[in-house]
Amino acid sequence: MNSIIAEEATTLVEWNQAGEVRSIYTVLQHLTDTRRKQGQRYSLALILTFLLLAKAAGETTLQAVAEWIRLRGTWLQEVLPGIRSTFPCAATYRNVLRGVDPVELNEMLMALITRARAEQRAKEEQWHVALDGKTLRGTQKHQAPDQKKMHQVSLYETQTGIVLKEQIVGEKESEQTHGEEFLIPPLVKGRIVTADALHIHTNVCVNIRASGGEYVLFAKGNQSTLKTALRLFFTEPPVDCRDWRSAETLDAGHGRIEQRVLIASSELNDFLAKDWPGVSQVFRLRRRFHHPLKCSQQIIYGFTSLTKDEASPQRLLKLIRGHWAIENKLHYRRDVTLREDACQVRKGQAPRILALLNSFLLALFDWLEVRNVASQMRVFDAQPFQALRLFMGPLERIK
């Protein structure tokens, strides 16, 4: 059945041999299917493609996905005659998702986006990756042994939206438990790693440097001695301080004016080198938010292995701001636009697979240079042929 659908899709979207290797549907066909052959009505690739198709059109629950596909059944049969006359129900999607290998799925899909961005990647000298975690809130507060709480840690490429690696942290584990799995040469070499205060440990610096990467880390309450030393240095700098560089940005939006002032120095390198291998600069970032009736500020301290020649204060400002892309462009959009936290799918690997599909969909929208995801979803809902062409045909930008 897969070959019949692929053949019809080839005609539908004017498929060519060069594009075939970059087809999402073709990639999903190579995914390992652990189901028994007996009783299979729908291929794994087709079910996952239907899921992505409906999600791209704005559907956020499996029940809504099943209804969206079923209501367009006549049209789907016209454009893809090889498919069955009936379509999966919500329970079928749930059951299939539980048996998908999350590591294999993420590697296949993200590799596809990576190949699509090959030209862009060749132009970039150093890629920036952010390490952070997110709780899948729909999996919380359930007692059944097969409905465990899930907390996902991701290594996110900020310029492309690609999740290089993700891992679920056990209920009695912390993010640091799996930290070393992310800080290996294939993922870190030649890249700049930023991580929140939770990951500030000596071994993190050692692993990043040993893997050929650089780091930008933030000092908060869990490293009180470090934070105190940085605060005292920037509050009362030495009289003979020879390295004191600054940069400032001013942005307006969301009903406020945001002023960012960053000061960087290499004067503390010798003092910190024993506990923080590779440290080359320390910095203080002051963020002031000017609202019509009030003003507030936030001060962030941190340090980096990038030398002052490799990272000016202006570049540090850009890297720090880029780190929050994992919150604003990945976690926030998954929660708000794709309503991931409201999802009640919670058995087996199904929540994790849905989270991976959400991350891939957002990476795909970033590659398409979509500025407003919700708006593009409404376009796909009104014009499903565009979405079908995107998932079944060669991976090409929408014209």
ABEGO torsion letter per residue (X at the ends): XAAAAAAAAAAAAGBBAAAAAABAAAAAAABBBABBABGBABBAAAAAAAAAAAAAAGBABAAAAAAAAAAAAAAAAAABAABBABBBBAAAAAAAAAABBAAAAAAAAAAAAAAAAAAAAAABABBBBBBBBBBBAAABGBABAABBBBBBBBBBBAAAGBBABBBBBBAABBAAAAAAAABBAAAABGBBBBBBAAABBAAAAAAAAAAGBBBBBBBBAABAAAAAAAAAAAABBBAABABBBBBBBBBBEGGBBBBBBBBBBAAAAAAAAAABBGBABBBBBBBBBBBAABBBBBBBBBBBABBAAABBAAAAAAAAAAAAAAAAAAAAAAAAAAGAAABABABEAAAAAAAAAAAAAAAAAAAAGBABAAAAAAAAAABAAAAAAAAABBBBBBX
